Amino acid sequence: MKVLVVGAGGREHALVWKLAQSPHVTKIWCAPGNAGIAQERVGQSLTECVGIGAEDLPALLEFARQNKPDLTVVGPDNPLAIGIVDLFQGAGLRIWGPNRKAAQFEASKAFSQAFMEKYGIPTAKSGTFSEAAAAKDFADKLHGCCAVKADGLALGKGVIICASMSEARTAIDEMLVGNKFGAAGSRVVIQELLQGMEISLHAICDGKAAKIFPTSQDHKRIGEGDTGLNTGGMGAYSPTPFLNEKELAAVGRMILSPWLKGCAAEGIDYRGILYPGVMLTESGPKVLEFNARFGDPETQVYLPRMETDLYEVLDASVNGTLNRLELRWRPEVAVCVVMASAGYPADYAKGKPITGLDEAARLPDVKVFHAGTAVADGQIVTNGGRVLGVTAWAKDLATARMKALDAVSRIQFDGAQFRRDIAAKGI
């Protein structure tokens, strides 16, 4: 089978790496890919990176028509939100990911919040606003303790956590008046600030059924101790110790059963990954928001643990046959530590040479996933805010983190920043 993977980050590198292990897969293209993806072998050949942007839908469609992949796998959120699945399906091409209507669960926080309230999915008290004065009135009722969220997609950075009314007013003004996130922030969702332990859940869906993954936990803030600005994710680990298998199944039913019923009632044919962020509160689990694709960096800890053939999982999701498939997971714990450019998540420079990658790759039970890399003058250089996701696995969290940080210590580029406390809450 020939596979086209759309995207250029660490999530897409993990998808290519795992798909290349499938005996079904004989050829992989990645558009646009990165320097690490280009090194992944599929049998005797290398993955072919294609110079087409993930949001250049006409060029992607033309490439697929000419090269005829048996399956296209979409990694990022934006191509899904603008309708890549609908476009490919209209051309008779097999593609994995939710269609445009289904992708609204991530593309519009207002849509997903209204859906949860309508179908009884436990969530935080919230309101949706396009005018700053009304938004501030609602935030005042929460005493300023709230999350101010851009309605649309903002690269995982469109959420500002506020602990006071002055912070809430500033966040609201930045989005609705200052246009900080452009069209994505022309409408905001203000959500009460829930207290508890936050985890990431993932479920693979096929339009009728959903199978839940083990738990994971992302680390959004740039600084250790969960300080500083929100990022796309500075690290993750799986599984977490906060839910046992019985509790996870119960939480899955609490969220996924009404969600599936709601999708059926609304005519939403959801085939792809549903990724709810969940807060485990004293009054029970509550969904903070939905995402319509694999998390990044959660993918980099899920796929090293997945025993089931990933191509077979995605194929069943497209075909509506997930109930015939068993998801199997390795018992080891996986930890991913992200290495980011100096200045990220604000402005950062590109083109910094990276050394030590080969040395880190030789370590046992370690995989270095490339997120923002390129090749310049024959050398791998930085090409993004998040540069690498260094993943290690072991029998326990402390050992896995130690292995990941050991691998990180072998890699150097100017201004590299990373968190040493990934998985600390679990340990």
Secondary structure, 3 states (H helix, E strand, C coil): CEEEEEECCHHHHHHHHHHCCCCCCCEEEEEECCCCHHHCEECCEECEECCCCCCCHHHHHHHHHHHCCCEEEECCHHHHHCCHHHHHHHCCCCEECCCCCCCHHHHCHHHHHHHHHHCCCCECCEEEECCHHHHHHHHHHCCCEEEEEECCCCCCCCEEEEECHHHHHHHHHHHHHCCCCHHHHCCEEEEECCCCEEEECCEEEECCCEEECCCEEECCEEECCCEEEECCCCEEEECCCCCCHHHHHHHHHHHHHHHHHHHHHHCCCCEEEEEEEEEEECCEEEEEEEECCCCCCCHHHHCCCECCCHHHHHHHHHHCCHHHCCCCECCCEEEEEEEECCCCCCCCCCCCECECHHHHHCCCCEEEEECCEEEECCEEEECCCEEEEEEEEECCHHHHHHHHHHHHHCCECCCCECCCCCCCCCC
